Amino acid sequence: MPQKTYPDPPGMPEGERMTPAEFKVLREFLGVTGDWLAGYLEVSPRTVRHWEQGKYAIPDGVRLAVEDLEKRTAQFVAGVVEQLMDLPEPGVITYRDDEEYHAAHPGIEFPASWHRAVVARVAQEVPALSITFADTVAVEAPPHGRGRTAADRRTDEGARR
């Protein structure tokens, strides 16, 4: 796979390069693996490992891409929180693995671990949030509703952006 290159954008201030620790902490906060992030950034997993280990400087273009991913994730979290705050019994469904997540939300590029990280962030903002796994809801829910909430539909819409 040819690697995408990330030249430093013009006008980026010197000395504000993302540190290896910042890069790894942000990746983990997003709930994605180094391999997934490598695919997203179109670089090799080895390159991501080297950035995290400090063997290579993290290009400012990568910093901007990762910060954009975090910004999109934060906007998504805020939208889900907004939809859940006025519900008397707020609840969300999450997924055990990528196969289950992508079966329920085809076309979404993010892994199930990202979705679980999003749900954790939502839980910090929504009091008494009920979190269940999709396979549990499918067993307990009525056959027509499959237990999907407005927040689940928002997950479909927001994650595709």
Secondary structure, DSSP 4 states (H G I P E B T S, - for coil): -PPPP-PPPTTPPTT-PPPHHHHHHHHHHHT--HHHHHHHHTS-HHHHHHHHHTSSPPPHHHHHHHHHHHHHHHHHHHHHHHHHTT-SS-EEEE-SSHHHHHHHSTT--S-HHHHHHHHHHHHHHSTT-EEEEHHHHHHHS-TTTTT--HHHHHHHHHHT-
